[in-house]
Amino acid sequence: MNLKSIYGSLFMIALGMWLLAAAPVQAQDSRSLTLHDAIALSLKNSKQLQLNRTKITEATNAVKDANAQQLPEASLSGSYLRVNRPNINMKMESDGNSGGGSTTPDVSQLAYGMATVSVPLFSGFRIQAGKESARYLAQAAKLDADRDREEVIQNTIAAYSNLYKATVAVNLVRENLKQSQQRVADFTNMEKNGILARNDLLKAQLQQSNIEVALTQAESDLKIARINMNIMLGLPEDTGLELDTNFLAQAVAGADGRSVTEWEQLALQKRKDAASLQAHEKAAFAGIKSAKADYFPSLALTGGYVAADIPEVLTVTNAVNVGIGLKYNLSSLWKAGSRVENAKNQLHAVQINEAMLTDDIHLQVNRAYENYVVSRKKIDMYQKAIEQADENYRITKNKHDNSLATTTDLLEADVADLQAKLNYTSAKADAVVAYNKLLETAGVLSEQN
C-alpha cells in the first residue's frame, strides 16, 4: 500500500468519525411535535400564565389576611427609666407639734411592663364582609387564569395551523417551481427547433420568475411561523419542527350536533370570564356590607397585665384586668355615606359589565359558529375545485400539445391548479382553528384539549 492510499484511508476514517459525531447534533436541531405536545409546552412556558400564578398567590394571601382579622390582638410593652433627683421645695408649713420633719424618697430609676390582649366580638360585620370579599376575589383570580389558559391553548392551535399551512405552501410552490423549470427547458428546446414562438417561451420564463418570488415569500412566512411557534413553546428559535397531520381530523369533527342556541347556552354556563364577573359581583356586595359597618359600634373583649417597680417607693405585681371595650365613631354618621355609595357604584359597574359580556357572548358564539360552518363548506368546495383544476390542466395541456390552446391558457391552468391545492390545505387547517375557536367561545376548550 502506497502513501497516497494510506492518506486516503485515514481521510475516510476521519470523515466517518466526523459524520457520526455530527449526527446527534443534527438530530437535536429538529423534533417531532404533535398538537397535544405543543399545547402542553405552551402552557408550561406561557409568561401570561406565570404572571397569573403570582396574582392567584396574591389573592390567596389576601384571604389569609382577611381571616387573620378575627384573631386576637396581643401586645407587650415595657420601659426602664433613669431619673435625676429633682429639686422639690414644699411650700406647706410643717406642723410644729410633729415629732420630726418628713423625708423625700430618693428615686433614681423606675421600670414597668404591661401585656394587653383584645379579642374582637363585633365590628359591624366588617370582618365577615372582608373575608367574604377576599374569598370571592381569589375565586375571580383563578377564573381569570383559567380564561387566559384557554386563550393560550387557542393561540397555540392557531400557530400550529399557520406553521402547517406555511410548510405545505413551501412544498407545493417548490414542486410547482420544478414543473415550471421543466416547462421552460422544454419550451427552450421547442423554440430552438422553431416549433414554439419566442413570446410563448418568455411567458413561461416569466411564470418561473413569479414562482421563484412566491417561493421566497413562502419560505420567509415559514421561517416567521416557525420562530413564533418556538417562542410560544420555549424552544430555541432555530429548532426544526416536524408536525403531525393527525390534527386535521378535527376539521371534519362536526359541531357535536348542537345548534347555535345550544352553544350559546353552554357558553353562559361554562365561560370563565362570566363566572369571574359573577364572583366580582358577590365581592362587590360584600364591599357594601363592609362600608356599612362604619354605622355600627365595635365591641371587643380586652384583658391586660401590669407590673411596675419604683425602688423605695412602689412595687406593683399581679395587676390583671379583664373587661369589654365599646367604641363608636360619631363622625361615621356623616362620613360613611360616601363610602357606601362608592361601594354601590362599584357593584353597578360590575353588573353593567356582566350585561355587556352577555351581549358579547351572544355575538362571539354566533360569529364562531358561522365561521366554522363556512370553513366546513370551504373544504368540500375546494376539494371539488382541486378535481376541476386538475382536469382543466390535463385538458388544457393536451390542447396545448396539439396546438389547440395558447401558452397563456396553459400557464393560467397551472396557476389555478396550484391555487386550488393551496386553498384546500388552508381550508382544512382553518377549519381546525374555527372549531377550536367555537369551543373557546363556549368555554369548553380546556375540556377538549
NORWOLIN-V496390 format. One record per backbone hydrogen bond with DSSP energy under -0.5 kcal/mol. CO is the residue of the C=O (numbers start at 1). NH is the residue of the N-H. E is the energy in kcal/mol with one decimal. If there is no record, write none. Layout:
# NORWOLIN-V496390
((CO:NH:E) (CO:NH:E))
This chain:
# NORWOLIN-V496390
((2:6:-1.8) (3:7:-2.5) (4:8:-2.1) (5:9:-2.4) (6:10:-2.7) (7:11:-2.4) (8:12:-2.0) (9:13:-2.3) (10:14:-2.6) (11:15:-2.4) (12:16:-2.3) (13:17:-2.4) (14:18:-2.3) (15:19:-2.1) (16:20:-2.2) (17:21:-2.1) (18:22:-2.0) (19:23:-1.5) (20:24:-0.7) (21:25:-0.6) (22:26:-2.1) (23:27:-2.0) (24:28:-1.7) (25:29:-0.8) (26:29:-0.8) (27:30:-1.1) (29:240:-3.9) (31:242:-2.6) (33:244:-1.1) (34:38:-2.2) (35:39:-2.3) (36:40:-2.1) (37:41:-2.4) (38:42:-2.4) (39:43:-2.3) (40:44:-1.6) (41:45:-2.1) (42:46:-1.0) (46:50:-1.6) (47:51:-2.2) (48:52:-2.2) (49:53:-1.7) (50:54:-1.2) (51:55:-1.6) (52:56:-2.4) (53:57:-2.2) (54:58:-2.2) (55:59:-2.4) (56:60:-2.6) (57:61:-2.3) (58:62:-1.7) (59:63:-1.5) (60:64:-1.8) (61:65:-2.3) (62:66:-2.3) (63:67:-2.3) (64:68:-1.8) (65:69:-0.7) (66:69:-0.9) (67:70:-1.2) (68:71:-1.4) (72:74:-0.5) (73:118:-2.8) (75:116:-2.3) (77:114:-3.1) (79:112:-2.3) (81:110:-2.3) (84:86:-0.9) (86:88:-0.7) (87:89:-0.5) (88:90:-0.6) (89:91:-0.5) (95:98:-1.7) (105:107:-1.2) (106:108:-0.6) (108:83:-2.4) (110:81:-3.2) (111:309:-3.1) (112:79:-2.8) (113:307:-2.7) (114:77:-2.4) (115:305:-2.3) (116:75:-2.4) (117:303:-2.3) (118:73:-3.3) (118:120:-0.5) (119:301:-3.0) (122:299:-3.3) (123:126:-1.0) (125:129:-2.2) (126:130:-2.5) (127:131:-2.3) (128:132:-2.3) (129:133:-2.7) (130:134:-2.3) (131:135:-2.1) (132:136:-2.1) (133:137:-2.3) (134:138:-2.0) (135:139:-1.8) (136:140:-2.3) (137:141:-2.1) (138:142:-1.9) (139:143:-2.0) (140:144:-2.6) (141:145:-1.8) (142:146:-2.0) (143:147:-2.2) (144:148:-2.3) (145:149:-1.9) (146:150:-1.9) (147:151:-1.7) (148:152:-2.3) (149:153:-2.1) (150:154:-2.5) (151:155:-2.6) (152:156:-2.1) (153:157:-2.3) (154:158:-2.4) (155:159:-2.4) (156:160:-2.7) (157:161:-2.5) (158:162:-2.5) (159:163:-2.4) (160:164:-2.1) (161:165:-2.7) (162:166:-2.6) (163:167:-2.2) (164:168:-2.6) (165:169:-2.5) (166:170:-2.1) (167:171:-2.1) (168:172:-2.8) (169:173:-2.6) (170:174:-2.5) (171:175:-2.2) (172:176:-2.5) (173:177:-2.4) (174:178:-2.1) (175:179:-1.9) (176:180:-2.4) (177:181:-2.8) (178:182:-2.3) (179:183:-2.3) (180:184:-2.5) (181:185:-2.2) (182:186:-2.5) (183:187:-3.0) (184:188:-2.3) (185:189:-1.8) (186:190:-2.2) (187:191:-2.7) (188:192:-2.1) (189:193:-1.7) (190:195:-2.7) (190:196:-1.2) (191:194:-1.1) (197:200:-0.7) (197:201:-1.4) (198:202:-2.4) (199:203:-1.8) (200:204:-1.9) (201:205:-2.5) (202:206:-2.4) (203:207:-2.3) (204:208:-2.1) (205:209:-2.1) (206:210:-2.3) (207:211:-2.3) (208:212:-2.2) (209:213:-2.1) (210:214:-2.3) (211:215:-2.6) (212:216:-2.1) (213:217:-2.2) (214:218:-2.6) (215:219:-2.8) (216:220:-1.9) (217:221:-2.6) (218:222:-2.2) (219:223:-2.1) (220:224:-2.3) (221:225:-2.5) (222:226:-2.3) (223:227:-2.5) (224:228:-2.6) (225:229:-2.1) (226:230:-2.7) (227:231:-2.4) (228:232:-1.9) (229:233:-1.8) (230:234:-0.9) (230:235:-2.8) (231:234:-0.6) (236:239:-2.1) (240:31:-2.4) (241:243:-0.7) (242:33:-2.8) (243:245:-0.6) (244:247:-1.1) (245:248:-1.7) (246:249:-1.8) (247:250:-1.5) (248:251:-1.9) (249:252:-1.2) (250:253:-1.5) (255:258:-1.8) (259:263:-2.1) (260:264:-2.0) (261:265:-2.3) (262:266:-2.1) (263:267:-2.0) (264:268:-2.0) (265:269:-1.2) (266:270:-2.3) (267:271:-2.7) (271:275:-1.8) (272:276:-2.3) (273:277:-1.9) (274:278:-1.8) (275:279:-2.0) (276:280:-2.3) (277:281:-2.3) (278:282:-2.0) (279:283:-2.2) (280:284:-2.2) (281:285:-2.0) (282:286:-2.0) (283:287:-1.9) (284:288:-1.7) (285:289:-1.8) (286:290:-2.3) (287:291:-2.2) (288:292:-2.3) (289:293:-0.8) (290:293:-0.6) (291:294:-1.2) (292:295:-1.8) (293:296:-1.6) (298:327:-2.5) (299:121:-2.8) (299:122:-2.2) (300:302:-0.5) (300:325:-3.2) (301:119:-3.4) (302:323:-2.7) (303:117:-3.0) (304:321:-2.4) (305:115:-2.4) (306:319:-1.2) (307:113:-2.9) (308:316:-3.2) (309:111:-2.1) (309:311:-0.5) (310:313:-2.6) (310:314:-2.4) (314:310:-4.1) (316:308:-2.0) (318:320:-1.1) (319:306:-2.2) (321:304:-2.7) (323:302:-2.9) (325:300:-2.3) (327:298:-2.9) (328:330:-0.9) (329:332:-1.8) (330:333:-1.7) (331:334:-1.2) (331:335:-1.6) (332:336:-2.0) (335:338:-0.6) (335:339:-0.7) (336:340:-2.2) (337:341:-2.3) (338:342:-2.2) (339:343:-2.0) (340:344:-2.3) (341:345:-2.2) (342:346:-1.9) (343:347:-1.8) (344:348:-2.2) (345:349:-2.2) (346:350:-2.0) (347:351:-2.2) (348:352:-2.1) (349:353:-2.2) (350:354:-2.0) (351:355:-1.9) (352:356:-2.5) (353:357:-2.5) (354:358:-2.1) (355:359:-1.7) (356:360:-2.4) (357:361:-3.0) (358:362:-1.9) (359:363:-2.2) (360:364:-3.5) (361:365:-2.6) (362:366:-1.8) (363:367:-2.7) (364:368:-2.9) (365:369:-2.7) (366:370:-2.4) (367:371:-2.5) (368:372:-2.0) (369:373:-2.3) (370:374:-2.6) (371:375:-2.3) (372:376:-2.2) (373:377:-1.9) (374:378:-2.4) (375:379:-1.5) (376:380:-1.3) (377:381:-2.5) (378:382:-3.2) (379:383:-1.9) (380:384:-1.8) (381:385:-2.1) (382:386:-2.1) (383:387:-1.6) (384:388:-2.6) (385:389:-3.1) (386:390:-2.9) (387:391:-2.2) (388:392:-2.7) (389:393:-2.6) (390:394:-2.4) (391:395:-2.6) (392:396:-2.7) (393:397:-2.7) (394:398:-2.0) (395:399:-2.5) (396:400:-2.7) (397:401:-2.8) (398:402:-1.2) (399:404:-4.4) (399:405:-0.8) (400:403:-1.8) (406:410:-1.7) (407:411:-2.8) (408:412:-2.4) (409:413:-2.1) (410:414:-2.1) (411:415:-2.3) (412:416:-2.5) (413:417:-1.9) (414:418:-2.1) (415:419:-2.7) (416:420:-2.1) (417:421:-1.6) (418:422:-2.2) (419:423:-2.7) (420:424:-2.0) (421:425:-2.1) (422:426:-2.5) (423:427:-2.4) (424:428:-2.0) (425:429:-2.0) (426:430:-3.0) (427:431:-1.9) (428:432:-1.3) (429:433:-1.8) (430:434:-2.7) (431:435:-2.4) (432:436:-2.2) (433:437:-2.1) (434:438:-1.9) (435:439:-1.9) (436:440:-2.3) (437:441:-2.6) (438:442:-1.3) (439:444:-2.4) (439:445:-0.7) (440:443:-1.3) (444:448:-1.0) (445:448:-0.7) (445:449:-1.1))
